[in-house]
Every structure is written in C-alpha cells, then in structure tokens.
Amino acid sequence: MDSSELRIGNYTLDHGHPEQIPYGSDIDSAGLMEPIRLSEEWLVKFGFEKFEFEYEEGFETTYVLEKKNGHQFVLNDDLQPMDGEIAMLDYKLEYVHQLQNLFYCLTGAELIVK
C-alpha cells in the first residue's frame, strides 16, 4: 500500500489481522500493510443497512447509512457512492480505507465500527 492513501484511524490488514492505524508514524509502515477488501460484512460493521428492491428489470441492492442530521450516505450494489439514483463516481470503492477516507472528505466525520 502507498502511505499517501492512509490516515490515522484507517483499517488495514497487519500480518493478516484487521488493525486500525493509531499513530501517524504507523503510516510510514504502509508497505507492510495490506488493504481490506470492502464487503457487506464491513458495511454492516460501520452501521450501513441493506435494502433490496425488486423491479421488472431485476433486483437492486443499496446500502444506506443514516446520519444524525437526517442525511443518508448511500452505496449501490457495485459499492459506488450514490446521489439519488445516480452514481457519484465512475469507479467503485474496493477497500475499507477508501470508504473511510471518502466518508471523512464528504462529511468531516469519522466512519466508526459500531
């Protein structure tokens, strides 16, 4: 991993175990860490709720995190951040630290494991 991708509080795999980066000096060891693949399990840990909808065209799954101010942070089943029914980004999130960093950039709050 590249150290420029990480912040204090990001989750990474350290020797095969999920660990949260506690200090800035630990980011210097990014080359020894591996990213954690973003999964439904991690979304649930962060407090996202899964919604499934059936349409004539098929099924759609979204993951929604309700924020205290009444706003929602929404990901589609491809793990793309959504604004209404439109994907906000041209790529999907692959790793836990990417979700943490995007959430922080957009909200100014840390994404916390519940």
PDB file as gemmi writes it, atoms N, CA and C in Angstrom:
CRYST1    1.000    1.000    1.000  90.00  90.00  90.00 P 1                      
ATOM      1  N   MET A   1       0.841  -1.181   0.000  1.00  0.00           N  
ATOM      2  CA  MET A   1       0.000   0.000   0.000  1.00  0.00           C  
ATOM      3  C   MET A   1       0.883   1.240   0.000  1.00  0.00           C  
ATOM      4  N   ASP A   2       0.354   2.284  -0.543  1.00  0.00           N  
ATOM      5  CA  ASP A   2       1.063   3.557  -0.563  1.00  0.00           C  
ATOM      6  C   ASP A   2       0.627   4.385   0.649  1.00  0.00           C  
ATOM      7  N   SER A   3       1.573   4.970   1.341  1.00  0.00           N  
ATOM      8  CA  SER A   3       1.258   5.728   2.559  1.00  0.00           C  
ATOM      9  C   SER A   3       0.353   6.927   2.290  1.00  0.00           C  
ATOM     10  N   SER A   4       0.361   7.448   1.065  1.00  0.00           N  
ATOM     11  CA  SER A   4      -0.477   8.613   0.758  1.00  0.00           C  
ATOM     12  C   SER A   4      -1.968   8.273   0.763  1.00  0.00           C  
ATOM     13  N   GLU A   5      -2.306   6.983   0.735  1.00  0.00           N  
ATOM     14  CA  GLU A   5      -3.709   6.555   0.765  1.00  0.00           C  
ATOM     15  C   GLU A   5      -4.279   6.485   2.182  1.00  0.00           C  
ATOM     16  N   LEU A   6      -3.431   6.560   3.186  1.00  0.00           N  
ATOM     17  CA  LEU A   6      -3.858   6.239   4.548  1.00  0.00           C  
ATOM     18  C   LEU A   6      -3.918   7.457   5.460  1.00  0.00           C  
ATOM     19  N   ARG A   7      -4.801   7.328   6.458  1.00  0.00           N  
ATOM     20  CA  ARG A   7      -4.947   8.323   7.515  1.00  0.00           C  
ATOM     21  C   ARG A   7      -4.989   7.581   8.848  1.00  0.00           C  
ATOM     22  N   ILE A   8      -4.744   8.305   9.927  1.00  0.00           N  
ATOM     23  CA  ILE A   8      -4.926   7.737  11.261  1.00  0.00           C  
ATOM     24  C   ILE A   8      -6.387   7.303  11.368  1.00  0.00           C  
ATOM     25  N   GLY A   9      -6.603   6.099  11.877  1.00  0.00           N  
ATOM     26  CA  GLY A   9      -7.948   5.568  12.030  1.00  0.00           C  
ATOM     27  C   GLY A   9      -8.371   4.617  10.930  1.00  0.00           C  
ATOM     28  N   ASN A  10      -7.630   4.583   9.813  1.00  0.00           N  
ATOM     29  CA  ASN A  10      -7.956   3.635   8.737  1.00  0.00           C  
ATOM     30  C   ASN A  10      -7.718   2.211   9.213  1.00  0.00           C  
ATOM     31  N   TYR A  11      -8.556   1.305   8.706  1.00  0.00           N  
ATOM     32  CA  TYR A  11      -8.373  -0.124   8.965  1.00  0.00           C  
ATOM     33  C   TYR A  11      -7.570  -0.732   7.825  1.00  0.00           C  
ATOM     34  N   THR A  12      -6.562  -1.529   8.168  1.00  0.00           N  
ATOM     35  CA  THR A  12      -5.759  -2.278   7.214  1.00  0.00           C  
ATOM     36  C   THR A  12      -5.497  -3.658   7.797  1.00  0.00           C  
ATOM     37  N   LEU A  13      -4.949  -4.530   6.974  1.00  0.00           N  
ATOM     38  CA  LEU A  13      -4.519  -5.837   7.466  1.00  0.00           C  
ATOM     39  C   LEU A  13      -3.050  -5.729   7.838  1.00  0.00           C  
ATOM     40  N   ASP A  14      -2.755  -6.029   9.074  1.00  0.00           N  
ATOM     41  CA  ASP A  14      -1.390  -6.027   9.576  1.00  0.00           C  
ATOM     42  C   ASP A  14      -1.075  -7.456   9.998  1.00  0.00           C  
ATOM     43  N   HIS A  15      -0.208  -8.106   9.252  1.00  0.00           N  
ATOM     44  CA  HIS A  15       0.102  -9.518   9.482  1.00  0.00           C  
ATOM     45  C   HIS A  15      -1.168 -10.375   9.435  1.00  0.00           C  
ATOM     46  N   GLY A  16      -2.066 -10.039   8.510  1.00  0.00           N  
ATOM     47  CA  GLY A  16      -3.282 -10.828   8.305  1.00  0.00           C  
ATOM     48  C   GLY A  16      -4.437 -10.500   9.232  1.00  0.00           C  
ATOM     49  N   HIS A  17      -4.262  -9.553  10.139  1.00  0.00           N  
ATOM     50  CA  HIS A  17      -5.312  -9.199  11.091  1.00  0.00           C  
ATOM     51  C   HIS A  17      -5.767  -7.761  10.867  1.00  0.00           C  
ATOM     52  N   PRO A  18      -7.085  -7.504  10.901  1.00  0.00           N  
ATOM     53  CA  PRO A  18      -7.561  -6.118  10.764  1.00  0.00           C  
ATOM     54  C   PRO A  18      -7.110  -5.281  11.948  1.00  0.00           C  
ATOM     55  N   GLU A  19      -6.464  -4.185  11.652  1.00  0.00           N  
ATOM     56  CA  GLU A  19      -5.978  -3.271  12.681  1.00  0.00           C  
ATOM     57  C   GLU A  19      -6.280  -1.847  12.255  1.00  0.00           C  
ATOM     58  N   GLN A  20      -6.557  -1.005  13.227  1.00  0.00           N  
ATOM     59  CA  GLN A  20      -6.770   0.407  12.976  1.00  0.00           C  
ATOM     60  C   GLN A  20      -5.441   1.131  13.173  1.00  0.00           C  
ATOM     61  N   ILE A  21      -5.107   2.038  12.254  1.00  0.00           N  
ATOM     62  CA  ILE A  21      -3.845   2.777  12.360  1.00  0.00           C  
ATOM     63  C   ILE A  21      -3.974   3.788  13.500  1.00  0.00           C  
ATOM     64  N   PRO A  22      -3.183   3.620  14.588  1.00  0.00           N  
ATOM     65  CA  PRO A  22      -3.336   4.502  15.741  1.00  0.00           C  
ATOM     66  C   PRO A  22      -2.504   5.783  15.690  1.00  0.00           C  
ATOM     67  N   TYR A  23      -1.362   5.744  14.992  1.00  0.00           N  
ATOM     68  CA  TYR A  23      -0.439   6.882  15.005  1.00  0.00           C  
ATOM     69  C   TYR A  23       0.016   7.209  13.588  1.00  0.00           C  
ATOM     70  N   GLY A  24       0.344   8.458  13.371  1.00  0.00           N  
ATOM     71  CA  GLY A  24       0.844   8.872  12.073  1.00  0.00           C  
ATOM     72  C   GLY A  24       2.133   8.157  11.687  1.00  0.00           C  
ATOM     73  N   SER A  25       2.963   7.857  12.671  1.00  0.00           N  
ATOM     74  CA  SER A  25       4.220   7.167  12.371  1.00  0.00           C  
ATOM     75  C   SER A  25       3.969   5.759  11.831  1.00  0.00           C  
ATOM     76  N   ASP A  26       2.825   5.163  12.161  1.00  0.00           N  
ATOM     77  CA  ASP A  26       2.489   3.828  11.645  1.00  0.00           C  
ATOM     78  C   ASP A  26       2.211   3.867  10.148  1.00  0.00           C  
ATOM     79  N   ILE A  27       1.808   5.012   9.641  1.00  0.00           N  
ATOM     80  CA  ILE A  27       1.530   5.145   8.209  1.00  0.00           C  
ATOM     81  C   ILE A  27       2.816   4.939   7.413  1.00  0.00           C  
ATOM     82  N   ASP A  28       3.960   5.248   8.014  1.00  0.00           N  
ATOM     83  CA  ASP A  28       5.244   5.040   7.340  1.00  0.00           C  
ATOM     84  C   ASP A  28       5.493   3.561   7.040  1.00  0.00           C  
ATOM     85  N   SER A  29       4.786   2.676   7.740  1.00  0.00           N  
ATOM     86  CA  SER A  29       4.927   1.233   7.525  1.00  0.00           C  
ATOM     87  C   SER A  29       3.882   0.705   6.544  1.00  0.00           C  
ATOM     88  N   ALA A  30       3.307   1.581   5.736  1.00  0.00           N  
ATOM     89  CA  ALA A  30       2.231   1.191   4.829  1.00  0.00           C  
ATOM     90  C   ALA A  30       2.639   0.059   3.900  1.00  0.00           C  
ATOM     91  N   GLY A  31       3.907  -0.008   3.549  1.00  0.00           N  
ATOM     92  CA  GLY A  31       4.373  -1.064   2.663  1.00  0.00           C  
ATOM     93  C   GLY A  31       4.231  -2.452   3.255  1.00  0.00           C  
ATOM     94  N   LEU A  32       4.111  -2.531   4.574  1.00  0.00           N  
ATOM     95  CA  LEU A  32       3.948  -3.818   5.252  1.00  0.00           C  
ATOM     96  C   LEU A  32       2.482  -4.176   5.457  1.00  0.00           C  
ATOM     97  N   MET A  33       1.594  -3.241   5.170  1.00  0.00           N  
ATOM     98  CA  MET A  33       0.162  -3.456   5.380  1.00  0.00           C  
ATOM     99  C   MET A  33      -0.517  -3.832   4.073  1.00  0.00           C  
ATOM    100  N   GLU A  34      -1.665  -4.482   4.214  1.00  0.00           N  
ATOM    101  CA  GLU A  34      -2.486  -4.809   3.050  1.00  0.00           C  
ATOM    102  C   GLU A  34      -3.847  -4.149   3.227  1.00  0.00           C  
ATOM    103  N   PRO A  35      -4.480  -3.756   2.122  1.00  0.00           N  
ATOM    104  CA  PRO A  35      -5.824  -3.192   2.236  1.00  0.00           C  
ATOM    105  C   PRO A  35      -6.834  -4.289   2.561  1.00  0.00           C  
ATOM    106  N   ILE A  36      -7.917  -3.893   3.197  1.00  0.00           N  
ATOM    107  CA  ILE A  36      -9.014  -4.814   3.496  1.00  0.00           C  
ATOM    108  C   ILE A  36     -10.066  -4.642   2.412  1.00  0.00           C  
ATOM    109  N   ARG A  37     -10.417  -5.719   1.742  1.00  0.00           N  
ATOM    110  CA  ARG A  37     -11.437  -5.680   0.700  1.00  0.00           C  
ATOM    111  C   ARG A  37     -12.766  -5.269   1.338  1.00  0.00           C  
ATOM    112  N   LEU A  38     -13.433  -4.283   0.738  1.00  0.00           N  
ATOM    113  CA  LEU A  38     -14.723  -3.807   1.235  1.00  0.00           C  
ATOM    114  C   LEU A  38     -15.782  -4.863   0.946  1.00  0.00           C  
ATOM    115  N   SER A  39     -16.539  -5.214   1.961  1.00  0.00           N  
ATOM    116  CA  SER A  39     -17.552  -6.265   1.842  1.00  0.00           C  
ATOM    117  C   SER A  39     -18.814  -5.844   2.589  1.00  0.00           C  
ATOM    118  N   GLU A  40     -19.859  -6.611   2.372  1.00  0.00           N  
ATOM    119  CA  GLU A  40     -21.103  -6.348   3.098  1.00  0.00           C  
ATOM    120  C   GLU A  40     -20.875  -6.448   4.606  1.00  0.00           C  
ATOM    121  N   GLU A  41     -20.033  -7.368   5.016  1.00  0.00           N  
ATOM    122  CA  GLU A  41     -19.720  -7.522   6.445  1.00  0.00           C  
ATOM    123  C   GLU A  41     -19.158  -6.221   7.029  1.00  0.00           C  
ATOM    124  N   TRP A  42     -18.233  -5.583   6.300  1.00  0.00           N  
ATOM    125  CA  TRP A  42     -17.663  -4.318   6.785  1.00  0.00           C  
ATOM    126  C   TRP A  42     -18.694  -3.207   6.763  1.00  0.00           C  
ATOM    127  N   LEU A  43     -19.538  -3.173   5.748  1.00  0.00           N  
ATOM    128  CA  LEU A  43     -20.579  -2.147   5.695  1.00  0.00           C  
ATOM    129  C   LEU A  43     -21.491  -2.247   6.915  1.00  0.00           C  
ATOM    130  N   VAL A  44     -21.864  -3.465   7.270  1.00  0.00           N  
ATOM    131  CA  VAL A  44     -22.712  -3.680   8.453  1.00  0.00           C  
ATOM    132  C   VAL A  44     -21.977  -3.236   9.720  1.00  0.00           C  
ATOM    133  N   LYS A  45     -20.685  -3.530   9.812  1.00  0.00           N  
ATOM    134  CA  LYS A  45     -19.898  -3.099  10.977  1.00  0.00           C  
ATOM    135  C   LYS A  45     -19.924  -1.582  11.134  1.00  0.00           C  
ATOM    136  N   PHE A  46     -19.934  -0.863  10.009  1.00  0.00           N  
ATOM    137  CA  PHE A  46     -19.963   0.595  10.039  1.00  0.00           C  
ATOM    138  C   PHE A  46     -21.370   1.156  10.229  1.00  0.00           C  
ATOM    139  N   GLY A  47     -22.383   0.281  10.277  1.00  0.00           N  
ATOM    140  CA  GLY A  47     -23.746   0.736  10.536  1.00  0.00           C  
ATOM    141  C   GLY A  47     -24.620   0.891   9.306  1.00  0.00           C  
ATOM    142  N   PHE A  48     -24.150   0.453   8.136  1.00  0.00           N  
ATOM    143  CA  PHE A  48     -24.976   0.514   6.936  1.00  0.00           C  
ATOM    144  C   PHE A  48     -26.096  -0.516   7.030  1.00  0.00           C  
ATOM    145  N   GLU A  49     -27.235  -0.169   6.460  1.00  0.00           N  
ATOM    146  CA  GLU A  49     -28.374  -1.069   6.394  1.00  0.00           C  
ATOM    147  C   GLU A  49     -28.580  -1.462   4.939  1.00  0.00           C  
ATOM    148  N   LYS A  50     -28.841  -2.732   4.714  1.00  0.00           N  
ATOM    149  CA  LYS A  50     -29.013  -3.254   3.357  1.00  0.00           C  
ATOM    150  C   LYS A  50     -30.491  -3.194   2.969  1.00  0.00           C  
ATOM    151  N   PHE A  51     -30.745  -2.675   1.758  1.00  0.00           N  
ATOM    152  CA  PHE A  51     -32.099  -2.633   1.205  1.00  0.00           C  
ATOM    153  C   PHE A  51     -32.094  -3.312  -0.151  1.00  0.00           C  
ATOM    154  N   GLU A  52     -33.074  -4.179  -0.364  1.00  0.00           N  
ATOM    155  CA  GLU A  52     -33.205  -4.857  -1.657  1.00  0.00           C  
ATOM    156  C   GLU A  52     -34.550  -4.494  -2.263  1.00  0.00           C  
ATOM    157  N   PHE A  53     -34.499  -4.152  -3.553  1.00  0.00           N  
ATOM    158  CA  PHE A  53     -35.703  -3.767  -4.275  1.00  0.00           C  
ATOM    159  C   PHE A  53     -35.843  -4.658  -5.494  1.00  0.00           C  
ATOM    160  N   GLU A  54     -37.083  -5.018  -5.803  1.00  0.00           N  
ATOM    161  CA  GLU A  54     -37.340  -5.815  -6.996  1.00  0.00           C  
ATOM    162  C   GLU A  54     -38.074  -4.954  -8.013  1.00  0.00           C  
ATOM    163  N   TYR A  55     -37.530  -4.927  -9.214  1.00  0.00           N  
ATOM    164  CA  TYR A  55     -38.126  -4.196 -10.325  1.00  0.00           C  
ATOM    165  C   TYR A  55     -38.391  -5.176 -11.453  1.00  0.00           C  
ATOM    166  N   GLU A  56     -39.095  -4.726 -12.479  1.00  0.00           N  
ATOM    167  CA  GLU A  56     -39.316  -5.580 -13.639  1.00  0.00           C  
ATOM    168  C   GLU A  56     -38.004  -6.024 -14.263  1.00  0.00           C  
ATOM    169  N   GLU A  57     -37.000  -5.143 -14.226  1.00  0.00           N  
ATOM    170  CA  GLU A  57     -35.706  -5.437 -14.828  1.00  0.00           C  
ATOM    171  C   GLU A  57     -34.850  -6.357 -13.967  1.00  0.00           C  
ATOM    172  N   GLY A  58     -35.185  -6.513 -12.702  1.00  0.00           N  
ATOM    173  CA  GLY A  58     -34.394  -7.349 -11.808  1.00  0.00           C  
ATOM    174  C   GLY A  58     -34.325  -6.772 -10.408  1.00  0.00           C  
ATOM    175  N   PHE A  59     -33.306  -7.181  -9.686  1.00  0.00           N  
ATOM    176  CA  PHE A  59     -33.127  -6.747  -8.307  1.00  0.00           C  
ATOM    177  C   PHE A  59     -32.101  -5.633  -8.222  1.00  0.00           C  
ATOM    178  N   GLU A  60     -32.247  -4.804  -7.200  1.00  0.00           N  
ATOM    179  CA  GLU A  60     -31.270  -3.758  -6.909  1.00  0.00           C  
ATOM    180  C   GLU A  60     -31.023  -3.773  -5.410  1.00  0.00           C  
ATOM    181  N   THR A  61     -29.771  -3.655  -5.048  1.00  0.00           N  
ATOM    182  CA  THR A  61     -29.381  -3.608  -3.640  1.00  0.00           C  
ATOM    183  C   THR A  61     -28.693  -2.280  -3.371  1.00  0.00           C  
ATOM    184  N   THR A  62     -29.048  -1.652  -2.267  1.00  0.00           N  
ATOM    185  CA  THR A  62     -28.338  -0.457  -1.825  1.00  0.00           C  
ATOM    186  C   THR A  62     -27.990  -0.621  -0.350  1.00  0.00           C  
ATOM    187  N   TYR A  63     -26.958   0.081   0.053  1.00  0.00           N  
ATOM    188  CA  TYR A  63     -26.518   0.109   1.440  1.00  0.00           C  
ATOM    189  C   TYR A  63     -26.615   1.552   1.908  1.00  0.00           C  
ATOM    190  N   VAL A  64     -27.332   1.768   3.020  1.00  0.00           N  
ATOM    191  CA  VAL A  64     -27.627   3.127   3.471  1.00  0.00           C  
ATOM    192  C   VAL A  64     -27.148   3.306   4.907  1.00  0.00           C  
ATOM    193  N   LEU A  65     -26.426   4.403   5.114  1.00  0.00           N  
ATOM    194  CA  LEU A  65     -26.014   4.795   6.450  1.00  0.00           C  
ATOM    195  C   LEU A  65     -26.745   6.081   6.788  1.00  0.00           C  
ATOM    196  N   GLU A  66     -27.637   6.022   7.774  1.00  0.00           N  
ATOM    197  CA  GLU A  66     -28.374   7.204   8.228  1.00  0.00           C  
ATOM    198  C   GLU A  66     -27.455   8.047   9.093  1.00  0.00           C  
ATOM    199  N   LYS A  67     -27.374   9.327   8.776  1.00  0.00           N  
ATOM    200  CA  LYS A  67     -26.552  10.232   9.561  1.00  0.00           C  
ATOM    201  C   LYS A  67     -27.431  11.005  10.548  1.00  0.00           C  
ATOM    202  N   LYS A  68     -26.813  11.541  11.571  1.00  0.00           N  
ATOM    203  CA  LYS A  68     -27.551  12.239  12.625  1.00  0.00           C  
ATOM    204  C   LYS A  68     -28.351  13.428  12.109  1.00  0.00           C  
ATOM    205  N   ASN A  69     -27.868  14.070  11.039  1.00  0.00           N  
ATOM    206  CA  ASN A  69     -28.554  15.259  10.527  1.00  0.00           C  
ATOM    207  C   ASN A  69     -29.703  14.911   9.578  1.00  0.00           C  
ATOM    208  N   GLY A  70     -30.037  13.628   9.468  1.00  0.00           N  
ATOM    209  CA  GLY A  70     -31.136  13.211   8.611  1.00  0.00           C  
ATOM    210  C   GLY A  70     -30.711  12.869   7.195  1.00  0.00           C  
ATOM    211  N   HIS A  71     -29.476  13.162   6.848  1.00  0.00           N  
ATOM    212  CA  HIS A  71     -28.974  12.824   5.515  1.00  0.00           C  
ATOM    213  C   HIS A  71     -28.556  11.362   5.490  1.00  0.00           C  
ATOM    214  N   GLN A  72     -28.426  10.849   4.282  1.00  0.00           N  
ATOM    215  CA  GLN A  72     -28.019   9.466   4.117  1.00  0.00           C  
ATOM    216  C   GLN A  72     -26.746   9.391   3.285  1.00  0.00           C  
ATOM    217  N   PHE A  73     -25.919   8.412   3.608  1.00  0.00           N  
ATOM    218  CA  PHE A  73     -24.753   8.073   2.792  1.00  0.00           C  
ATOM    219  C   PHE A  73     -25.106   6.744   2.149  1.00  0.00           C  
ATOM    220  N   VAL A  74     -25.178   6.713   0.808  1.00  0.00           N  
ATOM    221  CA  VAL A  74     -25.724   5.551   0.101  1.00  0.00           C  
ATOM    222  C   VAL A  74     -24.694   4.991  -0.871  1.00  0.00           C  
ATOM    223  N   LEU A  75     -24.584   3.651  -0.881  1.00  0.00           N  
ATOM    224  CA  LEU A  75     -23.764   2.929  -1.847  1.00  0.00           C  
ATOM    225  C   LEU A  75     -24.664   1.976  -2.617  1.00  0.00           C  
ATOM    226  N   ASN A  76     -24.411   1.822  -3.919  1.00  0.00           N  
ATOM    227  CA  ASN A  76     -25.171   0.829  -4.672  1.00  0.00           C  
ATOM    228  C   ASN A  76     -24.505  -0.534  -4.530  1.00  0.00           C  
ATOM    229  N   ASP A  77     -25.060  -1.545  -5.190  1.00  0.00           N  
ATOM    230  CA  ASP A  77     -24.519  -2.900  -5.037  1.00  0.00           C  
ATOM    231  C   ASP A  77     -23.140  -3.061  -5.667  1.00  0.00           C  
ATOM    232  N   ASP A  78     -22.710  -2.091  -6.502  1.00  0.00           N  
ATOM    233  CA  ASP A  78     -21.351  -2.086  -7.034  1.00  0.00           C  
ATOM    234  C   ASP A  78     -20.397  -1.300  -6.135  1.00  0.00           C  
ATOM    235  N   LEU A  79     -20.900  -0.883  -4.974  1.00  0.00           N  
ATOM    236  CA  LEU A  79     -20.148  -0.110  -3.986  1.00  0.00           C  
ATOM    237  C   LEU A  79     -19.706   1.245  -4.536  1.00  0.00           C  
ATOM    238  N   GLN A  80     -20.597   1.856  -5.308  1.00  0.00           N  
ATOM    239  CA  GLN A  80     -20.397   3.220  -5.786  1.00  0.00           C  
ATOM    240  C   GLN A  80     -21.251   4.150  -4.933  1.00  0.00           C  
ATOM    241  N   PRO A  81     -20.689   5.254  -4.458  1.00  0.00           N  
ATOM    242  CA  PRO A  81     -21.491   6.239  -3.729  1.00  0.00           C  
ATOM    243  C   PRO A  81     -22.583   6.791  -4.645  1.00  0.00           C  
ATOM    244  N   MET A  82     -23.782   6.960  -4.085  1.00  0.00           N  
ATOM    245  CA  MET A  82     -24.946   7.372  -4.867  1.00  0.00           C  
ATOM    246  C   MET A  82     -25.469   8.724  -4.402  1.00  0.00           C  
ATOM    247  N   ASP A  83     -25.999   9.464  -5.359  1.00  0.00           N  
ATOM    248  CA  ASP A  83     -26.748  10.684  -5.085  1.00  0.00           C  
ATOM    249  C   ASP A  83     -28.098  10.485  -5.753  1.00  0.00           C  
ATOM    250  N   GLY A  84     -29.086  10.123  -4.961  1.00  0.00           N  
ATOM    251  CA  GLY A  84     -30.364   9.721  -5.546  1.00  0.00           C  
ATOM    252  C   GLY A  84     -30.167   8.409  -6.268  1.00  0.00           C  
ATOM    253  N   GLU A  85     -30.463   8.383  -7.550  1.00  0.00           N  
ATOM    254  CA  GLU A  85     -30.283   7.159  -8.326  1.00  0.00           C  
ATOM    255  C   GLU A  85     -29.054   7.230  -9.227  1.00  0.00           C  
ATOM    256  N   ILE A  86     -28.215   8.235  -9.040  1.00  0.00           N  
ATOM    257  CA  ILE A  86     -27.063   8.442  -9.914  1.00  0.00           C  
ATOM    258  C   ILE A  86     -25.779   8.200  -9.131  1.00  0.00           C  
ATOM    259  N   ALA A  87     -24.879   7.392  -9.697  1.00  0.00           N  
ATOM    260  CA  ALA A  87     -23.577   7.155  -9.071  1.00  0.00           C  
ATOM    261  C   ALA A  87     -22.776   8.447  -9.078  1.00  0.00           C  
ATOM    262  N   MET A  88     -22.159   8.771  -7.944  1.00  0.00           N  
ATOM    263  CA  MET A  88     -21.373   9.999  -7.824  1.00  0.00           C  
ATOM    264  C   MET A  88     -19.983   9.860  -8.448  1.00  0.00           C  
ATOM    265  N   LEU A  89     -19.455   8.646  -8.512  1.00  0.00           N  
ATOM    266  CA  LEU A  89     -18.108   8.411  -9.010  1.00  0.00           C  
ATOM    267  C   LEU A  89     -18.139   7.400 -10.151  1.00  0.00           C  
ATOM    268  N   ASP A  90     -17.132   7.434 -11.011  1.00  0.00           N  
ATOM    269  CA  ASP A  90     -17.055   6.495 -12.124  1.00  0.00           C  
ATOM    270  C   ASP A  90     -16.424   5.168 -11.727  1.00  0.00           C  
ATOM    271  N   TYR A  91     -16.012   5.033 -10.502  1.00  0.00           N  
ATOM    272  CA  TYR A  91     -15.412   3.781 -10.064  1.00  0.00           C  
ATOM    273  C   TYR A  91     -16.041   3.343  -8.754  1.00  0.00           C  
ATOM    274  N   LYS A  92     -15.889   2.078  -8.468  1.00  0.00           N  
ATOM    275  CA  LYS A  92     -16.430   1.584  -7.207  1.00  0.00           C  
ATOM    276  C   LYS A  92     -15.339   1.545  -6.147  1.00  0.00           C  
ATOM    277  N   LEU A  93     -15.765   1.618  -4.922  1.00  0.00           N  
ATOM    278  CA  LEU A  93     -14.847   1.508  -3.800  1.00  0.00           C  
ATOM    279  C   LEU A  93     -14.451   0.043  -3.663  1.00  0.00           C  
ATOM    280  N   GLU A  94     -13.181  -0.210  -3.467  1.00  0.00           N  
ATOM    281  CA  GLU A  94     -12.705  -1.586  -3.337  1.00  0.00           C  
ATOM    282  C   GLU A  94     -12.284  -1.940  -1.918  1.00  0.00           C  
ATOM    283  N   TYR A  95     -11.821  -0.926  -1.171  1.00  0.00           N  
ATOM    284  CA  TYR A  95     -11.207  -1.213   0.122  1.00  0.00           C  
ATOM    285  C   TYR A  95     -11.832  -0.376   1.240  1.00  0.00           C  
ATOM    286  N   VAL A  96     -11.748  -0.912   2.438  1.00  0.00           N  
ATOM    287  CA  VAL A  96     -12.306  -0.266   3.622  1.00  0.00           C  
ATOM    288  C   VAL A  96     -11.722   1.132   3.805  1.00  0.00           C  
ATOM    289  N   HIS A  97     -10.416   1.294   3.662  1.00  0.00           N  
ATOM    290  CA  HIS A  97      -9.807   2.610   3.892  1.00  0.00           C  
ATOM    291  C   HIS A  97     -10.305   3.636   2.869  1.00  0.00           C  
ATOM    292  N   GLN A  98     -10.636   3.213   1.648  1.00  0.00           N  
ATOM    293  CA  GLN A  98     -11.180   4.140   0.651  1.00  0.00           C  
ATOM    294  C   GLN A  98     -12.541   4.671   1.108  1.00  0.00           C  
ATOM    295  N   LEU A  99     -13.382   3.780   1.624  1.00  0.00           N  
ATOM    296  CA  LEU A  99     -14.685   4.203   2.143  1.00  0.00           C  
ATOM    297  C   LEU A  99     -14.504   5.151   3.316  1.00  0.00           C  
ATOM    298  N   GLN A 100     -13.609   4.811   4.232  1.00  0.00           N  
ATOM    299  CA  GLN A 100     -13.363   5.680   5.383  1.00  0.00           C  
ATOM    300  C   GLN A 100     -12.908   7.067   4.934  1.00  0.00           C  
ATOM    301  N   ASN A 101     -11.996   7.114   3.983  1.00  0.00           N  
ATOM    302  CA  ASN A 101     -11.459   8.402   3.534  1.00  0.00           C  
ATOM    303  C   ASN A 101     -12.509   9.222   2.795  1.00  0.00           C  
ATOM    304  N   LEU A 102     -13.295   8.589   1.935  1.00  0.00           N  
ATOM    305  CA  LEU A 102     -14.341   9.308   1.210  1.00  0.00           C  
ATOM    306  C   LEU A 102     -15.397   9.837   2.171  1.00  0.00           C  
ATOM    307  N   PHE A 103     -15.817   9.009   3.110  1.00  0.00           N  
ATOM    308  CA  PHE A 103     -16.817   9.431   4.087  1.00  0.00           C  
ATOM    309  C   PHE A 103     -16.313  10.647   4.859  1.00  0.00           C  
ATOM    310  N   TYR A 104     -15.053  10.610   5.280  1.00  0.00           N  
ATOM    311  CA  TYR A 104     -14.479  11.741   6.020  1.00  0.00           C  
ATOM    312  C   TYR A 104     -14.431  13.001   5.148  1.00  0.00           C  
ATOM    313  N   CYS A 105     -14.017  12.845   3.900  1.00  0.00           N  
ATOM    314  CA  CYS A 105     -13.942  14.010   2.998  1.00  0.00           C  
ATOM    315  C   CYS A 105     -15.308  14.649   2.776  1.00  0.00           C  
ATOM    316  N   LEU A 106     -16.338  13.828   2.666  1.00  0.00           N  
ATOM    317  CA  LEU A 106     -17.672  14.343   2.368  1.00  0.00           C  
ATOM    318  C   LEU A 106     -18.419  14.846   3.599  1.00  0.00           C  
ATOM    319  N   THR A 107     -18.099  14.287   4.763  1.00  0.00           N  
ATOM    320  CA  THR A 107     -18.893  14.638   5.956  1.00  0.00           C  
ATOM    321  C   THR A 107     -18.098  15.326   7.054  1.00  0.00           C  
ATOM    322  N   GLY A 108     -16.774  15.188   7.031  1.00  0.00           N  
ATOM    323  CA  GLY A 108     -15.960  15.726   8.104  1.00  0.00           C  
ATOM    324  C   GLY A 108     -16.025  14.890   9.372  1.00  0.00           C  
ATOM    325  N   ALA A 109     -16.630  13.712   9.282  1.00  0.00           N  
ATOM    326  CA  ALA A 109     -16.770  12.813  10.434  1.00  0.00           C  
ATOM    327  C   ALA A 109     -16.079  11.485  10.135  1.00  0.00           C  
ATOM    328  N   GLU A 110     -15.650  10.825  11.191  1.00  0.00           N  
ATOM    329  CA  GLU A 110     -15.027   9.512  11.034  1.00  0.00           C  
ATOM    330  C   GLU A 110     -16.100   8.437  10.922  1.00  0.00           C  
ATOM    331  N   LEU A 111     -15.840   7.446  10.111  1.00  0.00           N  
ATOM    332  CA  LEU A 111     -16.704   6.279   9.996  1.00  0.00           C  
ATOM    333  C   LEU A 111     -16.262   5.306  11.072  1.00  0.00           C  
ATOM    334  N   ILE A 112     -17.144   5.016  11.998  1.00  0.00           N  
ATOM    335  CA  ILE A 112     -16.804   4.254  13.195  1.00  0.00           C  
ATOM    336  C   ILE A 112     -17.441   2.857  13.131  1.00  0.00           C  
ATOM    337  N   VAL A 113     -16.687   1.835  13.534  1.00  0.00           N  
ATOM    338  CA  VAL A 113     -17.246   0.488  13.675  1.00  0.00           C  
ATOM    339  C   VAL A 113     -18.213   0.512  14.832  1.00  0.00           C  
ATOM    340  N   LYS A 114     -19.416   0.042  14.609  1.00  0.00           N  
ATOM    341  CA  LYS A 114     -20.462   0.044  15.644  1.00  0.00           C  
ATOM    342  C   LYS A 114     -20.295  -1.151  16.565  1.00  0.00           C  
TER     343      LYS A 114                                                      
END                                                                             
